[in-house]
């Protein structure tokens, strides 16, 4: 006898680097576990409409602007669920309307919570290593510390595409490549990479709805307007630079810690501080609202 197939809409609500999480009651399917807001897609409604309705009913806020995040199928012993995932940001003025017991958790904290097995792919997508090493040397991947990923900053040449083919799926999961190089990869490689990098010029040419669903995007931003655009079109994270003076651009205007902090107050997706930083600056960057740091020579 075939198992029933249930369509479920799930909401990933973001606020200043944190994610909204609740608790599933014992009498519910997969009870006594943490959960993201959401529920079954009713007859006559789209998954996005179901997502908005469930968030209004469960959480208490009505948010109209959503981004398609992913679609995951998972088979339990008694049922098959199609999870239609959407993400959006929650502005400050809506915080007071959120019902108890919904609470905000840092992304790293999500890994320690008790979620249903179907949510493991969501948790993997939400967690991003806090340190990004930038280099044109792919061999650095072999000795890269666990809490780092590598942005392989090279042009999209046939030679570099062939070099990617030498990497395993596990290695690709720790590599960020620019969108032009990503376009030259096969579908398996495209799905396996840690993230797609967008230069600011590439970012500003994109609009909401143009990002590939199920892929993580990290955009390079140099000011508030580009950071806001990255958030508005549905990017997962952004690189904000230059925070401090760098050896490669000694006379460039820098943002400084205070301006970084002001931008971080308005941006709810993770910000990686870039420019003149060392590993020892990670805690300081966190204190000014950044999720992590990135760098070339000093990391």
PyMOL commands that set and color helices and strands:
alter all, ss='L'
color gray80, all
select helices_A, chain A and resi 47-58+92-97+107-110+117-126+138-143+158-164+169-172+179-183+187-192+200-203+224-233+256-266+279-287
alter helices_A, ss='H'
color red, helices_A
select strands_A, chain A and resi 4-15+18-24+33-35+38-40+67-75+79-89+103-106+131-135+148-152+175-178+195-198+217-221+237-240+270-274+292-295
alter strands_A, ss='S'
color yellow, strands_A
deselect
rebuild
show_as cartoon
